[in-house]
Amino acid sequence: MPAPTWLLSDTRADLDCGDLSLGTADFMGAQRPLSVRRRYLRGGLRDGVEVIEVETERFDFTIVPTRGMGLWKAGHTAASRDARFVLGWQAPVQGPVHPRNVNLWEPGGLGWLSGFDELLCRCGLESNGGPDYDANGRLCYPLHGKIANTPAWQTRVSFDAERQELRVEGTCDETRLFHSKLRLETSYRVRLGESRLTIHDVVTNLSAEPAGLQLLYHTNFGPPLLERGARVVLPAKSVIPQTPRAAEGVETWDVYGPPEAGFTEQVYFFELAAGADGRAETMLVNAAGDRAATLRFRADQLPCFTLWKSTQAETDGYVTGLEPSINLPNVRSFEERQGRVTPLEGGESRTFELELGLTTDAAEIAATAQRIASAAGGAPKIYTQPQPGWSAG
C-alpha cells in the first residue's frame, strides 16, 4: 500500500495548499503522537517565508522551504528536566529571513550573512567558500553560494506506516541561462519514537553539459548546548588551522570559552577517520556532559570537515559550526586548483546523507565519545600553522 502523500506546493502545476495542519489521526497507522503544520510567516524580514513544523513524541523540527529547504530549529522535551532542549542558535537577524531581503551580490560579497540564522543550511551548489573575484575585481562567487536563498518549487509530506517514518521533501533548482543548472532534491526523515533526523539529498546536473559542484552542510549550535567548557568530539587524524588567527587557538581547538565581545572567528580543517560502517561520527557536548548533539555522515560522500568557532558576545551571535562537505570553504578558484570542485556530467547525480541526533543521556554521551575515540585511533596530528593546499591564506 503506497504511503499517503500531501502535496503542499508545486509551481509547475500552479498549486499551493496554503496553511495546513495534520494530526495523528490523519496519518493512518501512526502508533505515536505526530503533527505537521505548514504555514507562511508574516511581518518583518520573514514576511512570506514558508515553514513546515513537525512535532513528534521525541523530536521536533522546523524546515524552511523558502530558504533552500534549510533546517531552522530542532529539539525535544528533556523529561528529566521538564524543559525544552532546542538545537540552533540566536543570530543577530530576526529570521528566518526571506531571500528577497538578502542581497547576495552586494560588492563585498558578504550579503549571505544578512539571512543566516539556521541550525542547518546548505552552502553551494555552484560554490560555497568566501567571496571570489576575477582579475578585474568583479565578484564571481558570493559567500557560501546561492542554494540557501533559493526557494523550493515543490514540497510534500508523506508517512510510511510500516516504518513509522514521516518524510518532508522538497526540490530547489539553482539554474541560470548560460550557467550551471543544478537541482537539489531533499528529504527529511524521522521515525516516531526516535530523537534523530536523517537528511537525504540528491544533487543532479540538469544540463546536457558538464558542471562543477560544491556542497557544505553548515550545521550551527549556540546556547544552551554551546557554553563555557563545552567541547567538540571528533575522530580527528589531523587538525589544520585555516588562518594565523585560528593558529593562535589550535592547541585548544576542541574546547569552548565563554562569550567574548570582539572575538574573531577561528576555523579549523580536519582529516577524519570513519568507523567500520564508513560513517564519520561527530558530537558537540555541553560542559556537564549530559546534553549533546551528534552529526553522522558517510565519509566517502563528504570527505572534508570544517569546525567554525565564533564565540563572540551572545548578542552578536555566540555560535559554533560543524560542517561536513565535499570541499573546503576556501574561495572556489583555490578549491578548483586543488581538485576539490566535484565534476558532474550532464544528467549525473550525487547522493548525500547525514543524521542529526540529540540526547540528554550522560551514559549514551560517554559511550559515543568512546566510540569516536576508538575510530580516531589516537591523538590527532596538530599543525600549528596554515598548510599549503589546505588554506587560500
PLY file of the C-alpha trace (Angstrom):
ply
format ascii 1.0
element vertex 393
property float x
property float y
property float z
element edge 392
property int vertex1
property int vertex2
end_header
0.00 0.00 0.00
1.56 3.33 -1.01
2.31 5.84 1.73
-0.26 8.68 1.86
1.21 11.90 0.50
0.19 15.53 0.86
1.43 17.78 -1.95
1.93 21.18 -0.34
3.17 23.14 -3.32
4.18 22.65 -6.95
4.83 25.75 -9.05
4.77 23.70 -12.25
1.11 22.94 -11.56
0.45 26.39 -10.06
-0.53 24.62 -6.85
-0.25 25.76 -3.24
-2.33 24.24 -0.44
-2.00 27.27 1.85
-1.90 26.78 5.61
-2.32 23.13 6.64
-2.45 21.29 9.96
-2.27 17.49 10.21
-2.62 15.47 13.41
-2.02 11.87 14.45
-5.41 10.75 13.11
-4.50 11.99 9.62
-1.51 9.65 9.42
-3.08 6.23 9.04
-1.23 3.68 11.14
0.73 6.18 13.25
1.39 4.50 16.59
2.69 7.58 18.41
1.70 11.27 18.51
2.55 13.20 15.35
1.62 16.58 13.94
2.64 18.62 10.91
1.83 22.27 10.42
2.54 24.15 7.21
2.16 27.95 7.22
3.50 31.25 5.97
5.15 33.69 8.36
4.09 37.33 8.44
5.84 40.59 9.25
9.36 41.95 9.11
12.14 40.23 7.20
10.33 36.88 7.49
7.18 38.02 5.70
6.12 35.34 3.19
8.53 32.64 4.42
7.10 29.12 4.19
7.77 26.87 7.19
6.89 23.24 7.87
6.76 22.44 11.60
6.90 18.81 12.72
6.21 17.61 16.25
6.71 14.04 17.43
6.92 12.44 20.85
10.74 12.62 20.90
11.84 15.07 18.21
10.51 18.35 16.82
11.90 20.38 13.94
11.13 23.25 11.58
12.04 23.23 7.88
12.19 26.40 5.78
11.47 25.56 2.11
11.82 29.24 1.20
15.46 29.12 2.29
16.71 26.17 0.26
14.95 23.56 2.45
17.10 24.61 5.40
16.53 23.29 8.92
15.76 26.22 11.21
15.43 24.62 14.67
15.17 21.17 16.24
14.55 19.94 19.75
12.61 17.84 22.20
11.42 17.82 25.81
14.05 16.64 28.26
11.77 14.70 30.59
14.26 14.69 33.46
14.23 18.50 33.49
10.70 19.10 32.22
12.23 21.61 29.80
12.79 22.06 26.10
16.21 21.17 24.69
16.47 23.16 21.48
19.22 22.95 18.89
20.02 26.06 16.90
21.42 29.49 17.69
20.38 33.10 18.15
21.63 35.09 15.18
21.55 38.90 15.15
18.96 38.76 12.34
15.27 38.20 13.10
14.75 35.16 10.92
14.04 33.10 9.12
14.74 35.83 6.55
13.03 35.83 3.15
15.61 35.64 0.30
14.23 38.83 -1.26
15.76 40.65 1.72
19.23 39.17 1.11
21.49 40.79 -1.48
23.98 38.03 -2.25
25.70 40.20 -4.84
26.47 43.25 -2.74
30.01 44.48 -3.68
31.69 43.00 -0.60
30.27 39.57 -1.41
29.05 39.04 2.17
25.33 39.65 1.69
24.63 35.98 2.56
25.21 36.86 6.22
22.07 39.05 6.21
19.88 35.94 6.15
21.98 33.38 8.02
20.33 32.00 11.18
19.55 28.31 10.59
20.53 25.24 12.56
21.45 23.64 9.24
21.83 25.37 5.91
23.45 24.13 2.75
26.26 26.12 1.15
26.59 25.66 -2.61
25.73 24.38 -5.10
28.00 26.08 -7.60
30.26 27.50 -4.87
30.43 27.56 -1.07
33.57 29.37 0.13
34.43 33.02 0.65
33.72 35.73 -1.93
35.76 35.10 -5.09
36.76 37.83 -7.56
38.29 37.77 -11.03
41.43 39.67 -12.09
39.33 42.77 -12.78
37.80 42.82 -9.30
34.42 41.51 -10.44
32.59 39.35 -7.91
32.26 35.89 -9.46
31.03 33.87 -6.47
29.47 35.41 -3.33
29.97 33.99 0.16
28.63 30.42 0.51
26.73 30.36 -2.75
23.05 30.65 -3.63
21.21 27.49 -2.62
20.35 28.64 0.94
18.47 31.58 -0.58
16.73 29.58 -3.32
13.06 28.74 -2.54
11.80 25.21 -3.13
9.39 24.93 -6.06
7.82 21.73 -4.78
7.16 20.46 -1.23
5.30 17.42 0.07
4.76 15.31 3.20
4.28 11.54 3.43
4.03 8.89 6.13
5.20 5.28 5.93
3.15 3.31 8.46
5.29 0.19 8.15
8.46 2.08 9.06
6.61 4.57 11.29
8.51 7.23 9.38
7.48 10.74 8.37
9.10 12.36 5.36
9.17 16.03 4.41
10.53 16.52 0.90
11.31 19.45 -1.34
13.02 20.39 -4.59
15.10 23.50 -5.33
16.65 24.44 -8.68
19.81 26.57 -8.83
19.69 27.30 -12.56
20.51 30.13 -14.93
20.72 30.56 -18.70
24.32 30.08 -19.95
25.40 28.94 -16.47
25.15 25.80 -14.32
21.80 24.08 -13.83
21.74 22.09 -10.61
18.79 20.55 -8.78
18.62 19.71 -5.06
16.07 17.11 -4.02
15.99 16.74 -0.26
14.15 14.50 2.17
13.98 14.93 5.95
13.05 11.64 7.63
12.10 10.99 11.25
10.94 7.70 12.74
8.42 8.00 15.54
9.94 7.33 18.94
13.46 8.37 17.90
15.30 11.62 18.66
17.23 11.82 15.41
16.64 13.14 11.94
18.00 11.77 8.67
18.70 14.19 5.82
18.87 12.59 2.38
19.93 14.82 -0.54
20.33 14.18 -4.25
22.01 16.82 -6.43
21.56 16.45 -10.20
23.10 18.30 -13.11
20.06 19.17 -15.25
22.22 20.41 -18.11
23.48 18.45 -21.10
26.89 19.98 -20.37
29.32 19.24 -17.51
29.05 21.25 -14.29
31.05 21.71 -11.10
29.53 21.02 -7.66
30.47 22.32 -4.22
28.40 21.46 -1.15
28.84 22.09 2.57
26.40 21.44 5.42
26.71 24.44 7.74
25.35 22.94 11.00
25.26 25.53 13.77
24.82 25.40 17.54
24.50 28.07 20.20
23.28 28.09 23.83
22.22 26.17 25.80
24.39 23.43 24.27
27.26 25.79 23.50
28.71 27.27 26.67
31.96 27.75 28.53
33.51 24.30 28.92
31.55 22.71 26.08
33.62 20.51 23.81
33.53 19.05 20.34
34.41 15.37 19.92
35.75 14.35 16.51
37.56 11.27 15.13
40.34 13.61 14.05
43.51 12.34 12.38
44.85 15.83 11.69
43.92 19.40 12.62
44.88 22.32 10.34
44.17 25.99 11.15
42.76 27.93 8.20
44.40 31.24 9.19
47.07 32.63 11.54
44.21 33.75 13.78
42.98 30.15 14.03
46.54 29.00 14.71
46.50 31.07 17.91
43.98 28.67 19.43
44.86 25.41 17.73
46.02 23.69 20.94
42.52 24.13 22.40
40.57 23.57 19.18
38.16 21.13 20.85
37.01 23.24 23.83
34.97 26.43 24.06
35.31 29.56 26.10
32.52 31.87 27.29
31.02 34.57 25.09
33.68 37.20 24.47
32.95 40.61 22.96
35.08 41.23 19.89
36.13 37.59 19.46
37.42 36.96 15.92
36.30 33.66 14.42
38.64 30.66 14.26
38.28 28.00 11.58
39.91 24.55 11.52
40.11 21.89 8.81
40.27 18.17 9.60
41.04 14.76 8.27
38.52 12.49 9.97
38.53 8.73 10.47
35.42 6.76 9.60
34.03 3.92 11.67
33.60 0.35 10.48
30.32 1.34 8.77
32.08 4.00 6.69
30.48 6.85 8.63
32.24 9.65 10.46
30.65 10.42 13.81
30.96 13.86 15.44
29.49 15.32 18.63
29.11 18.60 20.50
28.73 18.18 24.28
27.82 20.69 26.97
30.09 21.35 29.94
28.28 18.94 32.26
28.43 16.11 29.73
24.70 15.45 29.93
23.46 17.11 26.73
24.80 16.57 23.25
24.11 16.82 19.55
25.54 14.26 17.14
26.17 14.55 13.42
26.92 11.40 11.42
27.65 11.18 7.71
29.24 8.99 5.05
32.93 9.86 4.80
33.08 8.81 1.15
30.24 11.20 0.29
31.50 14.09 2.45
35.29 13.70 2.79
36.04 17.20 4.16
35.22 18.67 7.57
35.43 22.19 8.98
34.97 23.46 12.55
33.87 27.09 12.91
34.29 28.74 16.32
32.64 32.16 16.64
32.30 32.66 20.38
31.60 36.36 20.37
29.04 38.00 22.67
25.61 36.35 22.64
24.00 39.49 21.22
26.42 39.26 18.27
25.90 35.53 17.64
27.63 33.08 20.02
27.85 30.02 17.77
29.90 27.12 16.51
29.54 25.21 13.26
30.21 21.53 12.47
30.50 21.41 8.70
30.89 18.21 6.66
31.39 18.89 2.96
32.78 17.71 -0.37
35.35 20.54 -0.37
36.88 23.10 1.98
35.25 26.55 2.28
38.06 28.44 0.58
37.34 30.58 -2.47
36.19 28.47 -5.40
39.16 29.33 -7.65
41.56 27.98 -5.00
39.50 24.83 -4.44
39.36 24.25 -8.19
43.16 24.32 -8.36
43.26 21.71 -5.57
40.85 19.43 -7.44
38.08 19.90 -4.89
35.31 21.00 -7.23
33.30 17.86 -8.00
32.60 17.36 -11.72
29.10 16.29 -12.76
28.43 15.15 -16.29
25.15 16.11 -17.94
22.34 14.30 -16.14
24.66 12.91 -13.43
23.58 12.85 -9.78
25.33 12.63 -6.41
23.71 11.44 -3.16
24.45 12.68 0.36
23.10 11.51 3.70
23.51 12.89 7.22
21.97 12.08 10.57
21.38 14.71 13.24
20.60 13.48 16.74
20.30 14.83 20.25
20.43 13.22 23.66
20.20 14.04 27.36
21.55 10.65 28.47
25.01 11.05 30.04
25.83 7.34 29.67
24.95 7.41 25.97
27.07 10.53 25.51
30.06 8.87 27.20
29.66 5.76 25.04
29.51 7.88 21.88
32.67 9.73 22.90
34.45 6.41 23.43
33.29 5.15 20.04
34.61 8.29 18.35
37.94 7.99 20.15
38.25 4.37 19.05
37.61 5.35 15.43
40.30 8.04 15.64
42.84 5.51 16.90
44.87 8.04 18.90
45.61 11.73 19.25
45.48 13.78 16.03
48.44 15.46 14.37
48.09 19.16 15.10
49.55 21.67 12.66
50.47 24.97 14.26
50.22 26.99 11.05
48.03 27.00 7.90
49.20 24.43 5.37
49.72 24.67 1.59
46.87 23.10 -0.34
44.52 23.46 2.61
44.15 27.19 3.00
43.99 30.01 0.48
45.56 32.32 3.06
0 1
1 2
2 3
3 4
4 5
5 6
6 7
7 8
8 9
9 10
10 11
11 12
12 13
13 14
14 15
15 16
16 17
17 18
18 19
19 20
20 21
21 22
22 23
23 24
24 25
25 26
26 27
27 28
28 29
29 30
30 31
31 32
32 33
33 34
34 35
35 36
36 37
37 38
38 39
39 40
40 41
41 42
42 43
43 44
44 45
45 46
46 47
47 48
48 49
49 50
50 51
51 52
52 53
53 54
54 55
55 56
56 57
57 58
58 59
59 60
60 61
61 62
62 63
63 64
64 65
65 66
66 67
67 68
68 69
69 70
70 71
71 72
72 73
73 74
74 75
75 76
76 77
77 78
78 79
79 80
80 81
81 82
82 83
83 84
84 85
85 86
86 87
87 88
88 89
89 90
90 91
91 92
92 93
93 94
94 95
95 96
96 97
97 98
98 99
99 100
100 101
101 102
102 103
103 104
104 105
105 106
106 107
107 108
108 109
109 110
110 111
111 112
112 113
113 114
114 115
115 116
116 117
117 118
118 119
119 120
120 121
121 122
122 123
123 124
124 125
125 126
126 127
127 128
128 129
129 130
130 131
131 132
132 133
133 134
134 135
135 136
136 137
137 138
138 139
139 140
140 141
141 142
142 143
143 144
144 145
145 146
146 147
147 148
148 149
149 150
150 151
151 152
152 153
153 154
154 155
155 156
156 157
157 158
158 159
159 160
160 161
161 162
162 163
163 164
164 165
165 166
166 167
167 168
168 169
169 170
170 171
171 172
172 173
173 174
174 175
175 176
176 177
177 178
178 179
179 180
180 181
181 182
182 183
183 184
184 185
185 186
186 187
187 188
188 189
189 190
190 191
191 192
192 193
193 194
194 195
195 196
196 197
197 198
198 199
199 200
200 201
201 202
202 203
203 204
204 205
205 206
206 207
207 208
208 209
209 210
210 211
211 212
212 213
213 214
214 215
215 216
216 217
217 218
218 219
219 220
220 221
221 222
222 223
223 224
224 225
225 226
226 227
227 228
228 229
229 230
230 231
231 232
232 233
233 234
234 235
235 236
236 237
237 238
238 239
239 240
240 241
241 242
242 243
243 244
244 245
245 246
246 247
247 248
248 249
249 250
250 251
251 252
252 253
253 254
254 255
255 256
256 257
257 258
258 259
259 260
260 261
261 262
262 263
263 264
264 265
265 266
266 267
267 268
268 269
269 270
270 271
271 272
272 273
273 274
274 275
275 276
276 277
277 278
278 279
279 280
280 281
281 282
282 283
283 284
284 285
285 286
286 287
287 288
288 289
289 290
290 291
291 292
292 293
293 294
294 295
295 296
296 297
297 298
298 299
299 300
300 301
301 302
302 303
303 304
304 305
305 306
306 307
307 308
308 309
309 310
310 311
311 312
312 313
313 314
314 315
315 316
316 317
317 318
318 319
319 320
320 321
321 322
322 323
323 324
324 325
325 326
326 327
327 328
328 329
329 330
330 331
331 332
332 333
333 334
334 335
335 336
336 337
337 338
338 339
339 340
340 341
341 342
342 343
343 344
344 345
345 346
346 347
347 348
348 349
349 350
350 351
351 352
352 353
353 354
354 355
355 356
356 357
357 358
358 359
359 360
360 361
361 362
362 363
363 364
364 365
365 366
366 367
367 368
368 369
369 370
370 371
371 372
372 373
373 374
374 375
375 376
376 377
377 378
378 379
379 380
380 381
381 382
382 383
383 384
384 385
385 386
386 387
387 388
388 389
389 390
390 391
391 392
